Amino acid sequence: MNHQAAKQPSQTTSDEAAAVGGPASRGPTRAIISYGILIAIIAALYLVPGMVGYYQVELLSIFVLNCLVVASYRLTTTTGDWGLHHIILMGVGGYAAALGAIHFDLPILVTLPIAGVIGGLVAYIVAIPLTRTRGFAFFIASFAIGEFIRLSWLAFTEPFGGPHGLSGIPSPSIFGIGLSDPRNFLYFMTTIVLLCLAALYRIDKSLTGSAWFAVQKDEPLCESVGIDATSARRWALTLGGFFVGIAGGLFAHRLGAIDAKNFQLTIMIYLVIWAVVGGTRTIWGSILGLAVMTLIYEGTRPLEDWRPLIFGGVLIATLLLLPNGLESQVERLLPNLRRRRGRP
């Protein structure tokens, strides 16, 4: 009798916690909501292209591609390294895919892995001198190395096409389905990008990803417990180069041409703004920043001359008011909503 009476209060406490959204119910509920939102977004990415015009399809294509670009850049920042050469690595992958398709008639399912491997290889080579620097020195050195690579594309007509770049990339197809139609290519690109984002998410949640975050927080402490901080930084840059190389391959096949003008400093600055505005603690934060800045970009088309001022103002406001990006506000908002739903 006493044993049963002792059990009753704990059972009541558990029931009350579940009723008000306490720890007993918060985990499963949060997971269900998260997966529901993710499934809805993925479904929309596949359904919306068939309901809109070609202009909107083109905008969606750019957005989906940039999701992979900003998520891969965010990966490189997990160790605290903010560089200005990431968009150049996208160009490395784009040129690799274009050369493979033009000169060797390789299918897109072959050129994309090649673009990723070449992008990762160049990123690893570049990381050797870069990881000897930190902070502002890393920032400037990465810009210098990136410009060296970009100017090489302009200087050499063979094999990079010089100032005119490379054109005439064969229209890709997969399993007999032509991808020259923008909608078909968007479906294909969405699939590749989602697979890459899933891989980036798994890296982020792995022990390796945790070690990279630790390097950002306290590098000397990591060294003292056996984590090779230099190697961690180098591999973060390499994997970021691999994934952005795949994005470059998709970019080259989508346009059917590629040249060095597609990878100028202005594009890299946009990439930094996306990451800062959204936040870099999670992959979704950087994508949120991209989504918000894309809406601002499209909304300011009549004010094109004022756009740099507007973007600069948004960047400064974010640094002053939201130093951890928009994702910090989302993280604060969700618990508040859960508490409100749980109130009697």
VODOBA-42713 format. One record per residue: residue number from 0; residue in three letters; chain; x, y, z of N, C-alpha, C in turn. Coordinates in steps of 0.1 Angstrom, whole numbers. Example, Ala and Ser with C-alpha at 12.3 -4.5 7.8 and 13.67 -1.06 7.14 Angstrom:
SITE   i  aa ch    nX    nY    nZ   caX   caY   caZ    cX    cY    cZ
SITE   0 ALA  A   132   -57    78   123   -45    78   132   -33    78
SITE   1 SER  A   128   -22    71   137   -11    71   129     0    79
***
This chain:
SITE   i  aa ch    nX    nY    nZ   caX   caY   caZ    cX    cY    cZ
SITE   0 MET  A     8   -12     0     0     0     0     9    13     0
SITE   1 ASN  A    19    13     9    27    25    10    36    26    -3
SITE   2 HIS  A    40    15    -8    48    15   -21    40    21   -32
SITE   3 GLN  A    27    18   -33    18    23   -43    16    38   -41
SITE   4 ALA  A    14    42   -28    12    56   -25    24    64   -28
SITE   5 ALA  A    36    58   -27    48    65   -30    50    68   -45
SITE   6 LYS  A    44    59   -53    45    60   -67    35    70   -73
SITE   7 GLN  A    24    72   -66    14    81   -71    18    95   -73
SITE   8 PRO  A    26   102   -64    30   116   -66    39   117   -78
SITE   9 SER  A    48   108   -80    57   109   -92    49   107  -105
SITE  10 GLN  A    39    99  -105    31    97  -117    23   110  -120
SITE  11 THR  A    18   116  -109    10   128  -110    19   140  -116
SITE  12 THR  A    31   140  -110    41   150  -115    44   149  -129
SITE  13 SER  A    46   136  -134    49   134  -148    37   138  -157
SITE  14 ASP  A    24   135  -152    13   138  -160    11   153  -161
SITE  15 GLU  A    14   160  -149    13   175  -149    24   181  -159
SITE  16 ALA  A    36   175  -159    46   180  -167    42   179  -182
SITE  17 ALA  A    36   167  -185    32   165  -199    21   174  -203
SITE  18 ALA  A    12   178  -193     1   186  -196     5   200  -199
SITE  19 VAL  A    15   205  -192    20   219  -194    32   220  -204
SITE  20 GLY  A    34   209  -211    45   209  -221    59   208  -214
SITE  21 GLY  A    60   201  -203    73   200  -196    82   190  -203
SITE  22 PRO  A    93   186  -197   103   178  -203    98   165  -208
SITE  23 ALA  A    88   160  -202    83   147  -207    77   147  -221
SITE  24 SER  A    72   159  -225    66   160  -238    73   169  -247
SITE  25 ARG  A    82   178  -242    88   188  -250    97   182  -261
SITE  26 GLY  A   105   172  -258   114   166  -268   106   160  -280
SITE  27 PRO  A    97   151  -278    89   145  -289    82   156  -297
SITE  28 THR  A    75   165  -290    68   176  -296    76   184  -305
SITE  29 ARG  A    88   188  -300    97   196  -307   102   189  -320
SITE  30 ALA  A   105   176  -318   110   168  -330    99   167  -340
SITE  31 ILE  A    86   165  -336    75   164  -346    74   177  -353
SITE  32 ILE  A    74   188  -346    73   201  -353    84   203  -363
SITE  33 SER  A    96   200  -358   108   203  -367   107   194  -380
SITE  34 TYR  A   104   181  -378   103   173  -390    91   177  -399
SITE  35 GLY  A    80   181  -392    69   186  -400    72   198  -409
SITE  36 ILE  A    79   208  -403    83   220  -410    93   216  -422
SITE  37 LEU  A   102   207  -419   112   203  -429   105   196  -441
SITE  38 ILE  A    95   187  -438    88   180  -448    80   189  -457
SITE  39 ALA  A    74   199  -450    66   209  -457    75   217  -467
SITE  40 ILE  A    87   221  -462    96   229  -470   101   221  -482
SITE  41 ILE  A   104   208  -480   109   200  -491    98   198  -501
SITE  42 ALA  A    85   195  -496    74   194  -505    72   206  -514
SITE  43 ALA  A    73   218  -507    71   230  -515    81   232  -525
SITE  44 LEU  A    94   228  -523   105   230  -532   102   222  -545
SITE  45 TYR  A    95   210  -543    92   202  -555    78   205  -562
SITE  46 LEU  A    69   211  -554    56   214  -559    55   228  -566
SITE  47 VAL  A    62   238  -559    60   252  -564    65   254  -578
SITE  48 PRO  A    76   248  -583    81   251  -596    70   248  -607
SITE  49 GLY  A    62   238  -605    51   235  -615    40   245  -614
SITE  50 MET  A    39   254  -605    28   263  -603    31   278  -607
SITE  51 VAL  A    44   280  -610    48   294  -612    55   295  -626
SITE  52 GLY  A    57   308  -630    63   311  -643    78   308  -643
SITE  53 TYR  A    84   311  -654    99   308  -656   107   318  -648
SITE  54 TYR  A   102   330  -646   110   340  -638   111   335  -624
SITE  55 GLN  A   100   331  -618   100   326  -605   108   313  -603
SITE  56 VAL  A   108   304  -614   116   292  -614   131   296  -613
SITE  57 GLU  A   135   306  -621   149   311  -621   153   316  -607
SITE  58 LEU  A   144   324  -601   147   328  -587   148   317  -577
SITE  59 LEU  A   140   307  -579   141   295  -570   154   288  -572
SITE  60 SER  A   158   287  -585   171   280  -588   182   287  -582
SITE  61 ILE  A   183   300  -582   193   308  -576   193   306  -561
SITE  62 PHE  A   181   306  -555   180   305  -541   185   291  -536
SITE  63 VAL  A   180   281  -543   184   267  -539   199   265  -540
SITE  64 LEU  A   205   270  -551   220   269  -553   227   277  -542
SITE  65 ASN  A   222   289  -539   229   297  -528   227   291  -514
SITE  66 CYS  A   217   282  -512   216   275  -500   228   266  -497
SITE  67 LEU  A   232   260  -508   244   251  -506   257   259  -505
SITE  68 VAL  A   257   271  -512   269   279  -511   271   285  -497
SITE  69 VAL  A   260   290  -491   261   297  -478   262   286  -467
SITE  70 ALA  A   256   274  -468   258   264  -458   272   258  -458
SITE  71 SER  A   278   257  -470   292   253  -470   302   263  -465
SITE  72 TYR  A   298   276  -467   307   287  -461   305   287  -446
SITE  73 ARG  A   293   285  -441   291   284  -427   299   273  -421
SITE  74 LEU  A   301   262  -428   309   251  -422   323   256  -420
SITE  75 THR  A   329   264  -429   343   268  -427   344   278  -415
SITE  76 THR  A   333   285  -411   333   294  -400   332   288  -387
SITE  77 THR  A   329   275  -386   327   268  -373   340   268  -365
SITE  78 THR  A   352   269  -372   365   269  -365   369   283  -362
SITE  79 GLY  A   361   293  -366   364   307  -364   371   314  -376
SITE  80 ASP  A   372   307  -387   379   313  -399   369   319  -409
SITE  81 TRP  A   369   332  -410   361   339  -419   370   344  -431
SITE  82 GLY  A   368   337  -443   376   340  -454   369   347  -465
SITE  83 LEU  A   377   352  -475   371   358  -487   374   351  -500
SITE  84 HIS  A   377   338  -498   381   330  -510   371   319  -513
SITE  85 HIS  A   360   318  -505   351   307  -507   344   307  -521
SITE  86 ILE  A   340   319  -525   333   320  -538   343   316  -549
SITE  87 ILE  A   356   318  -547   366   314  -557   366   298  -558
SITE  88 LEU  A   364   292  -547   364   277  -547   352   272  -555
SITE  89 MET  A   341   280  -554   329   276  -562   333   277  -577
SITE  90 GLY  A   341   287  -581   345   289  -595   354   277  -599
SITE  91 VAL  A   363   273  -589   372   261  -592   363   249  -596
SITE  92 GLY  A   353   246  -588   344   235  -591   337   237  -604
SITE  93 GLY  A   332   250  -607   325   253  -620   334   251  -632
SITE  94 TYR  A   347   255  -631   356   253  -642   359   239  -644
SITE  95 ALA  A   361   231  -633   364   217  -634   352   210  -641
SITE  96 ALA  A   340   213  -637   328   206  -643   327   210  -658
SITE  97 ALA  A   329   223  -661   328   228  -675   339   221  -684
SITE  98 LEU  A   351   220  -679   362   214  -687   359   199  -689
SITE  99 GLY  A   354   192  -679   351   178  -680   339   176  -690
SITE 100 ALA  A   329   184  -690   318   183  -699   322   187  -714
SITE 101 ILE  A   330   197  -715   333   202  -729   343   193  -736
SITE 102 HIS  A   354   190  -729   365   182  -735   364   167  -735
SITE 103 PHE  A   357   162  -725   356   148  -723   342   142  -724
SITE 104 ASP  A   332   151  -726   318   148  -727   313   139  -715
SITE 105 LEU  A   318   143  -703   313   136  -691   299   140  -687
SITE 106 PRO  A   291   130  -683   278   134  -678   278   141  -665
SITE 107 ILE  A   267   148  -662   266   156  -650   268   149  -637
SITE 108 LEU  A   264   136  -637   266   128  -625   281   124  -622
SITE 109 VAL  A   289   127  -632   303   125  -631   310   138  -628
SITE 110 THR  A   306   148  -636   313   161  -634   311   167  -620
SITE 111 LEU  A   299   165  -614   297   171  -601   306   165  -590
SITE 112 PRO  A   308   152  -589   318   147  -579   332   152  -582
SITE 113 ILE  A   335   153  -595   348   158  -599   350   173  -595
SITE 114 ALA  A   339   181  -597   339   195  -592   341   196  -577
SITE 115 GLY  A   335   187  -570   336   187  -555   351   183  -551
SITE 116 VAL  A   356   173  -557   369   168  -554   380   178  -557
SITE 117 ILE  A   379   184  -569   389   195  -573   387   207  -563
SITE 118 GLY  A   375   211  -560   373   222  -551   379   219  -537
SITE 119 GLY  A   377   207  -532   382   203  -519   397   202  -520
SITE 120 LEU  A   403   197  -531   418   197  -532   424   210  -532
SITE 121 VAL  A   419   219  -540   424   233  -540   422   240  -527
SITE 122 ALA  A   411   237  -520   408   243  -507   419   238  -497
SITE 123 TYR  A   423   225  -498   433   219  -489   446   226  -491
SITE 124 ILE  A   450   227  -504   463   234  -507   463   248  -502
SITE 125 VAL  A   452   255  -504   451   269  -500   452   270  -484
SITE 126 ALA  A   446   260  -478   445   260  -463   458   258  -457
SITE 127 ILE  A   468   253  -464   481   251  -458   488   264  -453
SITE 128 PRO  A   488   274  -462   494   287  -457   484   295  -449
SITE 129 LEU  A   471   293  -452   461   301  -445   460   298  -430
SITE 130 THR  A   461   285  -427   460   281  -413   472   285  -404
SITE 131 ARG  A   481   291  -410   492   297  -403   489   311  -398
SITE 132 THR  A   477   316  -402   472   329  -398   459   328  -390
SITE 133 ARG  A   455   340  -384   443   340  -377   436   354  -378
SITE 134 GLY  A   423   355  -377   416   367  -376   418   376  -389
SITE 135 PHE  A   422   388  -387   423   398  -398   433   393  -409
SITE 136 ALA  A   444   387  -404   454   382  -413   449   371  -422
SITE 137 PHE  A   441   362  -416   434   352  -424   425   358  -434
SITE 138 PHE  A   417   368  -430   407   374  -439   414   380  -451
SITE 139 ILE  A   425   388  -449   432   394  -460   439   384  -469
SITE 140 ALA  A   446   374  -462   454   364  -470   444   356  -479
SITE 141 SER  A   433   353  -474   423   345  -482   419   353  -494
SITE 142 PHE  A   417   366  -492   413   374  -504   424   375  -514
SITE 143 ALA  A   437   376  -510   448   376  -519   449   363  -527
SITE 144 ILE  A   448   352  -520   449   339  -527   438   337  -536
SITE 145 GLY  A   426   341  -532   414   340  -541   416   348  -554
SITE 146 GLU  A   421   361  -552   423   369  -564   433   364  -573
SITE 147 PHE  A   444   357  -567   454   351  -576   448   340  -585
SITE 148 ILE  A   439   332  -579   433   321  -587   423   327  -597
SITE 149 ARG  A   416   337  -593   406   343  -603   413   350  -614
SITE 150 LEU  A   424   357  -612   432   364  -622   439   354  -631
SITE 151 SER  A   442   342  -626   447   331  -634   437   327  -645
SITE 152 TRP  A   425   326  -641   414   323  -651   414   333  -663
SITE 153 LEU  A   416   346  -659   416   357  -669   428   357  -677
SITE 154 ALA  A   439   353  -672   452   354  -679   454   342  -689
SITE 155 PHE  A   449   330  -686   452   319  -694   440   315  -703
SITE 156 THR  A   442   317  -716   431   314  -726   430   299  -726
SITE 157 GLU  A   441   291  -725   440   277  -724   444   273  -710
SITE 158 PRO  A   436   265  -704   423   260  -708   411   267  -703
SITE 159 PHE  A   413   279  -697   402   286  -690   394   296  -698
SITE 160 GLY  A   399   298  -711   391   307  -720   394   322  -718
SITE 161 GLY  A   403   325  -709   407   339  -707   395   348  -702
SITE 162 PRO  A   394   360  -706   383   369  -702   370   365  -707
SITE 163 HIS  A   369   357  -718   357   353  -723   351   340  -716
SITE 164 GLY  A   360   334  -709   355   322  -701   353   310  -710
SITE 165 LEU  A   345   301  -705   341   289  -713   326   289  -716
SITE 166 SER  A   323   285  -728   309   285  -732   307   272  -740
SITE 167 GLY  A   295   269  -743   291   257  -751   292   244  -742
SITE 168 ILE  A   289   246  -729   288   234  -721   276   226  -725
SITE 169 PRO  A   278   213  -728   267   205  -733   255   205  -723
SITE 170 SER  A   243   205  -729   231   204  -721   230   191  -714
SITE 171 PRO  A   229   190  -700   230   178  -693   217   170  -694
SITE 172 SER  A   218   157  -692   206   148  -690   209   138  -680
SITE 173 ILE  A   199   132  -675   201   121  -665   190   111  -667
SITE 174 PHE  A   194    99  -669   185    87  -672   176    90  -683
SITE 175 GLY  A   181    97  -694   173   100  -705   164   112  -704
SITE 176 ILE  A   164   118  -693   156   130  -691   165   143  -693
SITE 177 GLY  A   161   151  -703   169   163  -705   167   173  -694
SITE 178 LEU  A   178   180  -691   177   190  -680   179   204  -686
SITE 179 SER  A   176   205  -699   177   219  -705   165   227  -701
SITE 180 ASP  A   154   220  -697   142   227  -692   145   232  -678
SITE 181 PRO  A   143   245  -675   146   250  -662   139   243  -650
SITE 182 ARG  A   127   238  -653   120   231  -642   127   218  -639
SITE 183 ASN  A   130   211  -649   137   198  -647   150   200  -640
SITE 184 PHE  A   158   210  -644   171   212  -638   169   216  -623
SITE 185 LEU  A   158   224  -620   156   228  -607   153   216  -598
SITE 186 TYR  A   145   207  -603   142   194  -595   155   187  -593
SITE 187 PHE  A   163   185  -603   176   178  -601   185   185  -591
SITE 188 MET  A   186   198  -593   195   206  -584   190   206  -569
SITE 189 THR  A   176   206  -568   171   206  -554   175   192  -547
SITE 190 THR  A   174   181  -555   178   168  -549   192   168  -545
SITE 191 ILE  A   201   173  -554   215   173  -551   218   182  -538
SITE 192 VAL  A   212   194  -538   214   203  -527   209   197  -514
SITE 193 LEU  A   198   191  -514   192   185  -502   201   174  -497
SITE 194 LEU  A   207   166  -506   216   155  -502   229   161  -495
SITE 195 CYS  A   234   172  -501   245   179  -496   242   185  -482
SITE 196 LEU  A   231   191  -481   227   197  -468   226   186  -457
SITE 197 ALA  A   220   175  -461   219   164  -451   233   159  -447
SITE 198 ALA  A   243   159  -456   256   155  -452   263   166  -443
SITE 199 LEU  A   260   178  -447   266   189  -438   260   189  -424
SITE 200 TYR  A   247   186  -423   240   185  -410   246   173  -402
SITE 201 ARG  A   249   162  -408   255   151  -401   269   154  -396
SITE 202 ILE  A   277   161  -405   290   166  -400   289   175  -388
SITE 203 ASP  A   279   184  -389   277   194  -379   274   187  -365
SITE 204 LYS  A   266   176  -366   262   170  -353   272   159  -349
SITE 205 SER  A   282   156  -356   292   146  -353   302   151  -343
SITE 206 LEU  A   310   142  -338   321   146  -328   331   155  -335
SITE 207 THR  A   333   153  -348   342   162  -356   337   176  -356
SITE 208 GLY  A   324   177  -358   318   191  -358   319   197  -345
SITE 209 SER  A   317   189  -334   318   195  -321   332   199  -318
SITE 210 ALA  A   342   192  -323   356   196  -321   359   209  -328
SITE 211 TRP  A   353   211  -340   355   223  -347   350   235  -340
SITE 212 PHE  A   338   234  -334   332   244  -326   341   247  -314
SITE 213 ALA  A   347   237  -308   356   238  -296   368   246  -300
SITE 214 VAL  A   373   244  -312   385   251  -317   382   266  -318
SITE 215 GLN  A   370   269  -322   366   283  -323   365   290  -309
SITE 216 LYS  A   360   282  -299   358   288  -286   372   290  -279
SITE 217 ASP  A   380   279  -279   393   280  -271   403   271  -278
SITE 218 GLU  A   411   276  -287   421   268  -294   431   262  -285
SITE 219 PRO  A   437   271  -276   448   265  -267   443   254  -258
SITE 220 LEU  A   430   255  -253   425   244  -245   423   231  -253
SITE 221 CYS  A   418   233  -266   417   221  -275   430   214  -277
SITE 222 GLU  A   441   222  -279   454   216  -281   458   209  -268
SITE 223 SER  A   455   214  -257   459   208  -244   452   194  -242
SITE 224 VAL  A   441   192  -248   434   179  -246   435   170  -258
SITE 225 GLY  A   444   173  -267   448   164  -278   441   167  -291
SITE 226 ILE  A   433   178  -293   427   181  -305   437   190  -314
SITE 227 ASP  A   440   185  -325   449   192  -334   441   203  -341
SITE 228 ALA  A   443   216  -336   435   227  -340   438   230  -355
SITE 229 THR  A   450   230  -359   454   233  -372   448   223  -382
SITE 230 SER  A   449   210  -379   442   200  -387   427   202  -388
SITE 231 ALA  A   421   205  -377   406   208  -377   403   219  -386
SITE 232 ARG  A   410   230  -385   407   242  -394   409   238  -408
SITE 233 ARG  A   420   230  -411   423   227  -425   412   218  -431
SITE 234 TRP  A   407   208  -423   397   199  -428   383   206  -430
SITE 235 ALA  A   381   216  -421   368   224  -422   368   231  -435
SITE 236 LEU  A   380   238  -439   381   245  -451   380   236  -463
SITE 237 THR  A   386   224  -462   386   214  -473   372   209  -476
SITE 238 LEU  A   365   205  -465   351   200  -468   342   212  -473
SITE 239 GLY  A   344   224  -468   337   235  -473   339   237  -488
SITE 240 GLY  A   352   235  -492   356   236  -506   350   225  -514
SITE 241 PHE  A   348   213  -509   342   202  -516   328   205  -519
SITE 242 PHE  A   320   209  -509   306   212  -512   303   224  -520
SITE 243 VAL  A   311   234  -519   309   246  -527   314   243  -541
SITE 244 GLY  A   323   234  -543   327   229  -556   316   223  -564
SITE 245 ILE  A   308   215  -556   296   209  -562   286   220  -567
SITE 246 ALA  A   285   230  -558   276   241  -562   281   248  -574
SITE 247 GLY  A   294   249  -576   300   255  -588   297   247  -600
SITE 248 GLY  A   298   234  -599   294   225  -610   280   226  -614
SITE 249 LEU  A   271   227  -605   257   230  -608   255   243  -615
SITE 250 PHE  A   262   253  -610   261   266  -616   265   266  -630
SITE 251 ALA  A   277   260  -633   282   259  -647   272   252  -656
SITE 252 HIS  A   266   241  -652   257   233  -660   244   241  -662
SITE 253 ARG  A   240   248  -652   227   256  -653   229   267  -663
SITE 254 LEU  A   240   274  -663   242   285  -673   246   281  -686
SITE 255 GLY  A   253   269  -687   259   265  -700   272   272  -703
SITE 256 ALA  A   277   281  -694   289   289  -696   294   293  -683
SITE 257 ILE  A   307   297  -683   313   302  -670   324   311  -673
SITE 258 ASP  A   326   322  -665   338   330  -667   341   336  -653
SITE 259 ALA  A   352   342  -652   357   348  -639   349   359  -634
SITE 260 LYS  A   341   366  -642   333   377  -637   322   372  -628
SITE 261 ASN  A   319   359  -629   308   353  -620   313   352  -605
SITE 262 PHE  A   326   354  -603   331   351  -589   339   363  -584
SITE 263 GLN  A   334   375  -586   340   387  -581   338   389  -566
SITE 264 LEU  A   345   399  -561   345   402  -546   331   405  -542
SITE 265 THR  A   323   412  -550   310   416  -546   301   404  -542
SITE 266 ILE  A   302   393  -550   295   381  -547   299   375  -533
SITE 267 MET  A   312   376  -531   317   371  -518   312   379  -506
SITE 268 ILE  A   311   392  -508   306   401  -497   291   398  -494
SITE 269 TYR  A   284   395  -505   270   391  -503   269   378  -494
SITE 270 LEU  A   278   369  -497   279   356  -490   282   359  -475
SITE 271 VAL  A   291   367  -472   294   371  -458   282   377  -451
SITE 272 ILE  A   275   386  -458   263   392  -453   252   382  -450
SITE 273 TRP  A   250   372  -459   240   362  -456   243   354  -443
SITE 274 ALA  A   256   351  -442   260   343  -430   258   351  -417
SITE 275 VAL  A   263   364  -417   262   372  -405   248   375  -401
SITE 276 VAL  A   239   378  -411   225   382  -408   218   370  -402
SITE 277 GLY  A   220   358  -408   213   346  -403   219   340  -391
SITE 278 GLY  A   232   341  -390   239   334  -378   245   322  -383
SITE 279 THR  A   256   318  -376   264   306  -381   264   295  -370
SITE 280 ARG  A   256   296  -360   256   285  -350   250   272  -356
SITE 281 THR  A   240   274  -365   234   262  -372   233   264  -387
SITE 282 ILE  A   232   254  -394   230   255  -409   218   263  -412
SITE 283 TRP  A   207   261  -405   194   267  -408   195   282  -406
SITE 284 GLY  A   204   287  -397   205   301  -395   211   308  -407
SITE 285 SER  A   221   302  -413   227   308  -425   217   308  -437
SITE 286 ILE  A   209   298  -438   199   297  -448   188   307  -446
SITE 287 LEU  A   184   309  -433   175   320  -430   180   334  -434
SITE 288 GLY  A   193   336  -431   198   349  -435   198   351  -450
SITE 289 LEU  A   201   340  -458   200   340  -472   186   344  -477
SITE 290 ALA  A   176   337  -470   162   339  -474   158   354  -472
SITE 291 VAL  A   161   359  -460   157   373  -457   164   383  -467
SITE 292 MET  A   177   381  -469   185   390  -478   180   389  -492
SITE 293 THR  A   176   377  -496   170   375  -510   158   383  -512
SITE 294 LEU  A   149   383  -502   137   391  -502   140   406  -503
SITE 295 ILE  A   150   410  -495   154   424  -495   160   428  -509
SITE 296 TYR  A   167   419  -514   174   421  -527   163   423  -538
SITE 297 GLU  A   153   414  -538   143   415  -548   134   427  -546
SITE 298 GLY  A   131   430  -533   123   442  -530   129   455  -533
SITE 299 THR  A   142   455  -534   149   468  -537   154   469  -551
SITE 300 ARG  A   148   462  -560   152   463  -574   149   477  -580
SITE 301 PRO  A   138   484  -576   137   498  -581   147   508  -574
SITE 302 LEU  A   154   503  -564   164   512  -557   178   506  -559
SITE 303 GLU  A   181   501  -571   193   494  -573   206   502  -569
SITE 304 ASP  A   206   515  -572   217   524  -568   219   525  -553
SITE 305 TRP  A   208   523  -546   209   524  -531   211   511  -524
SITE 306 ARG  A   211   500  -532   212   487  -526   225   485  -518
SITE 307 PRO  A   237   489  -522   248   487  -513   246   494  -499
SITE 308 LEU  A   240   506  -499   237   513  -487   228   505  -478
SITE 309 ILE  A   217   500  -485   207   492  -477   213   480  -471
SITE 310 PHE  A   221   472  -479   227   460  -474   237   463  -463
SITE 311 GLY  A   245   474  -465   254   478  -454   247   482  -441
SITE 312 GLY  A   235   489  -442   228   492  -431   222   480  -424
SITE 313 VAL  A   218   470  -431   213   457  -425   224   450  -418
SITE 314 LEU  A   236   450  -424   247   443  -418   251   450  -405
SITE 315 ILE  A   252   463  -405   256   470  -393   245   469  -382
SITE 316 ALA  A   232   469  -386   222   468  -376   222   454  -370
SITE 317 THR  A   225   444  -378   226   430  -373   237   429  -363
SITE 318 LEU  A   249   434  -366   261   433  -358   258   440  -344
SITE 319 LEU  A   251   451  -344   248   459  -332   237   453  -324
SITE 320 LEU  A   226   449  -331   214   445  -324   212   430  -322
SITE 321 LEU  A   217   423  -332   216   408  -332   230   402  -335
SITE 322 PRO  A   239   403  -326   253   398  -329   253   383  -332
SITE 323 ASN  A   243   375  -328   242   361  -331   233   358  -342
SITE 324 GLY  A   229   368  -350   220   366  -361   206   364  -358
SITE 325 LEU  A   198   362  -369   184   360  -368   180   347  -361
SITE 326 GLU  A   189   337  -362   186   324  -356   185   325  -341
SITE 327 SER  A   192   335  -335   191   337  -320   177   341  -316
SITE 328 GLN  A   170   349  -324   156   353  -322   147   342  -323
SITE 329 VAL  A   149   333  -333   140   322  -336   141   312  -324
SITE 330 GLU  A   154   310  -318   155   302  -307   148   307  -294
SITE 331 ARG  A   148   320  -293   141   326  -282   126   326  -284
SITE 332 LEU  A   121   327  -296   107   327  -299   100   314  -297
SITE 333 LEU  A   107   303  -301   100   290  -300    97   286  -286
SITE 334 PRO  A   106   287  -276   103   283  -262    91   292  -257
SITE 335 ASN  A    91   305  -261    80   313  -256    66   308  -261
SITE 336 LEU  A    66   304  -274    54   299  -280    50   286  -273
SITE 337 ARG  A    59   278  -270    56   265  -263    50   268  -249
SITE 338 ARG  A    56   278  -242    51   281  -228    37   287  -229
SITE 339 ARG  A    34   295  -239    21   300  -240    11   290  -243
SITE 340 ARG  A    14   280  -252     5   269  -255     2   261  -242
SITE 341 GLY  A    12   260  -233    11   251  -221     4   258  -210
SITE 342 ARG  A     1   271  -211    -6   278  -200   -20   273  -198
SITE 343 PRO  A   -25   271  -186   -40   267  -184   -49   278  -188
***
